[in-house]
Amino acid sequence: MGRRAGNTMRRSGAEPEALVLNNLPGLFPTEDWWVTYWSVNEEGALEHRRVIVQLPAGLADRCVPVSIGYNGCIQMVRRWGMAIYPSLLEEIDFDLEAVIRQASNRYSGGPEDYLRVALEVTHFDLPGHFIIASNEHPLLMYDPAGILKGSYVRWCTYLGALAFLATDGKVSSGFLRLALEARDTYQEAVGYLRAALASQRAG
């Protein structure tokens, strides 16, 4: 993956025990979507998590069912969380201006507010120290009827998260190819880095 720029590797701002996520509660009708995913804690242990993400009403009708490995309506996964495609808001005629009017104390009324609202509606910090998403540990998103409408497997493996944590960010690679093509080496590296992290915390 190489060294990442911007806020790709920032920590999540979500409350660790949050179960329902909505960046703009009460400002528009929503649907409850289930998101299941894996995160890695500061000790290097895997954590399987499940949260409800409240998305705009009508989105389920615009997103088609997918199989694991196909993004569907998920745009990306990063260390901090996930995002759906902002373009989906156009497909459901989401009224950005109505949200800005309802929260006039939150927004200045300038043209930049439209982009800000679009991102707040579609981008979510997820609970967890380091969110991962790979073939081994996919992020999955289900619509209110329980139908898989999004998956992501091309972000960062467990090994990638361990390497980042063990080196304090000096190694920033997803190790997706290694996980697919050299499984024994991958597992050996996971064991080595788990031990290295344990040693760091003990010493």
Summary of the structure (lengths in Angstrom):
residues: 203
radius of gyration: 18.2
end to end distance: 30.4
largest distance: 56.2
contacts: 616
relative contact order: 0.21
helix: 30%
strand: 29%
